[in-house]
Amino acid sequence: MNRERRRLVAVLLAAGYGTRLGELGRTTPKALLTLPGTEQQVADHLIGRIRSIPELLEVVLVTNRRFRPTLEEWAASVRDDLPVPLRVICNGTREPDERLGAVRDLALAVQGSPGDRDFMVLATDTGYDFALAPFVRAFRDREEADLLVPLIREDPGTLSRRGVAALDRDGYLVDFQEKPRSPRSRDTVPPLYLMRSRAVPTVQAYLREGGDPDALGSLLEWLVAAGLARVGGWRAPGRRWDLGDPGAHDISEPEPHGRDPEGP
């Protein structure tokens, strides 16, 4: 597929301050920490997952002023291996109490985008052991879905830390709850969304309504509850790695940059 026909922009949200990581979070962006159980930094892992998606047009990474020099250096180290441009944008904040939150960072990344651009949104504290190209193919096949999200079935003990989805018989979300006390299913949704261009205005609508800007899951919960977007579920053939899982904060040093060829 030639570049003129590509219309998917990957947005890497990397403007968090890692406050739960203590001193490590002050000096190293979460995107450059090593995923638990792997030997790769999160950002390298995600680039490895998205680089072979045929429709990919551009990668946009959103960061803050504190970590911008570090992430600009990382971006320079991977640009030559990417088939598309990688652009770093800064949200203007320097300290945690100034942070915009993931949803405002997403709004910054998509503002003014052409109407033929769809978006893959990825938080940079989570990785995946499955390929993402089939996820994009499913998105193209389900034209009626405004958003498509992966579903990962998890053990009941983890559900209170996750976003949990309930689906109708056609595979569309009828309920989504962040960190529920009484989960309706074991289907969790990681911070990985495919969003059609027609759904982009709902991000600003959510913020205008006073929605919590910190969590992508809160945006998804609002969209499903308000019926403003049709959100499809795609059963992921694998699992996630999450820096927020218990034990993940024991990471003391980021690993050197590595490449992660996309899995089968």
N, C-alpha and C positions, 0 to 999 in steps of 0.2 A: 504494500500500500504506500503510495507516495505521500510526501508530507502535506501536500495540498488537501488531501482527504482526511488527514488526521485531525481529531477534534477533542482529544482528551488531555486535560491538564492535571498533573499530579500535584497536590498541595501537601507539603510536609509541614506540620505544625510543630515548631521547635522553639517557641518563645517562653516556655515555662522556666521557672527558677529552681526547681528541684529542692524546695525548702525542706522536704522530709528526709533528704539525703545528708543534711548537716554540712560540714565543711566541703565535702566532695561536691555537693550541689552548688556551692558558691563559686567553685572554680571550673567546673566541667559541665557543659550542657548535657542533658539526659540523652540527647541524640547521639552523643559520642561515648556513652557508656556501653559496656559489653552486655549483650543479652544473656540472661541466666541460661546455663546449659549450652552455650555456644562460645565461639572464639571471635565473635564479630561485634563491632559497634552497631548500634541500632540503625544509624543512617546508612551505613554501607550495606547492611542487610536489606533495608527497604529499597535502596537503589537497585540492588541485585534482583529484587522481586518485580520491579516495575519497568526495568530498562528494556525488556524484550516484548512489551505490549505493543503490538503493531500500530495502534491508533494514537500512541503517545505523541503529543505535540510539544510539551514543555513541562519542566519541573520547576515549581515555585516553593522556596523554603522561607517560612516566616520566622524571624528571630527577634531578639531584643537587643538593646544597645550594649548590654554587658557582654553577651556572647557573640555579638556580630563578628568581631575580628577572628575569633576561633572558627566559627562556622564558614566565614568567607575563605579562610585558609583550607578548610576541609573541602569546600566546593571547588576551589581551584585544583585540588588534588584528584578530583574524580571527573572533571568536565571532559577531559580528552577521551575518556572511555564511554561517554554517554552519546547516544545517537541524536539527542535533542538538546536544546539550550537548558541550562540550570540557572535560575535567577534567585538571588537572595534579597528579600525585602525586610526592613526593620520596622517594628511597631512603635519605636520611639521611647520605650520605657527602659529604665535602668535598674529599678529595685522591685522586689516582690509586691510592695504595697501600691505600686503604679501599674501592675500588670493589667492587660486588657481582658484576658481570658480567652480560651480557645475559640469561642464562637465569634468574638470580635476580631480575633486574628484571622479567622476564616473569612469574615466579611471584608477585611482589608485585602485578602488575597484575590477575591472574586470580583471586587468592585470594578465597574467599567469594562467587564469582560465582554467580548463579542457574543452575540446571541447564538452562535453555532458551537460554543465551547461547553463541553460537559466536564465534570470534575471528579477526580478520585481524591478523597480526603483521608489523610493518614496522620494519626498521632505518632510522635517519635519516641514513645516509651513502650511500644508494643511491636513484636515481630511475629512471623507466621511460618509454619513449616509446610505450607502448601503454596502452589503457584497461583499468581493473580490473573494471568491471562484468561483462564477459564471463567473467572469471576466477571471479567469485562465482556466476554462472549455472551454470558447469560444476561448481562445488562442490555446488550444490543438486541437479544432475542425477546426481551420483555419490554417492548416499547411503551406499554401502558404504565409501567412503573416510573414514578417520579424519582424515587431513590431505590437503590438496591443495597442490602446489607448482608454480610455473611452471618450465618448462624452456627455457633459452636456449642455442642451439647457438653455440659460440664457437670461435675459431681455436685450434689446438693450442698456440701459444705462450703463451696466457693460462691454460691449465688448471691449472698448478702453483700458481696464486693463487686458485683457485676451489674450490667444492664441486661434485663431479662425480657424476652419477647414472647407473646402469644400470637398464634397465627390462625387465620381462617383456613378453610379447606382448599382454597386456591393458592395458599402460600403468601398471603399478604398480612402484615402486622395489624392486629386489632387492639393490641395493648402492648405498651412498653413501659417498664419501670426501672429507674436507676436505684440500685441497691435495695431491693424490696425486702420487707420483713416476711411476707408470705408470697413467695414466687408462684406464678401461675404455670410455669414450665421449667425445663432445664435448658432451654435454648437461650444462650447468651449472645450478645452483639458486641464485638470489639470495636474500638474507635477507627473503623475503616468503612467509608461510605462511598458509593457511586451516586452522583447527583446530576440530573439532567439540567441543561441550561434553563428550562422553564421553571425549575424549582429554586433557582438562585435567589429570586426576590423574597422568598420566605425567610431567609436568614435575617435580612433587615427587618422584616415584619416581626419576627420573634423578638429582636432587640428592642424595637419600638414598643412592644407590649410589656416590656420590663422583664423579659426572660433572663434567667441566670446565665451570664456570659462565660462562666468558667468551664462548663462541661458540655462536650458534644452530645452526650446522652440526654441532657436536659432539652436540647433542641429537638432531638428525635422524639422524645416523650411528648413534647408539645405538638409537634406536627401530627403524630398519630392521634392524640387525644382530640385535637381540634379538627381533624379530618381535612387538613389543608394540603396533604400530600399522600399519594398512594405509595406505600413503602413495601417493597417485596423482600422476601427472605430467600437467601441462597445457602444451601447446606454446604458448609466448607468441609473439604475432605482432609481435615487435619486439626491442629490445635494452635494456640497462641503461646508466645513467651511475653511476659509482662514484668516490667521493672517494678510495678506496684505490688507484685506477689510477695508474701512473707519470705524472708531470706534474700530477696533480690538486693536489698540495700547493703548487703555485706560486701558488695563490689568495692574495691579500694582504688583500682587504677583502670583507666580505659586501655583497651588493647590497641595495638597498631592497626592502621587501616587494612582492611581485607576485602576481598571480592567474594560475592555470594552468587554463583550462577544459579539461575532459577531452576527449581526442581521440576520433576516430570509432571 
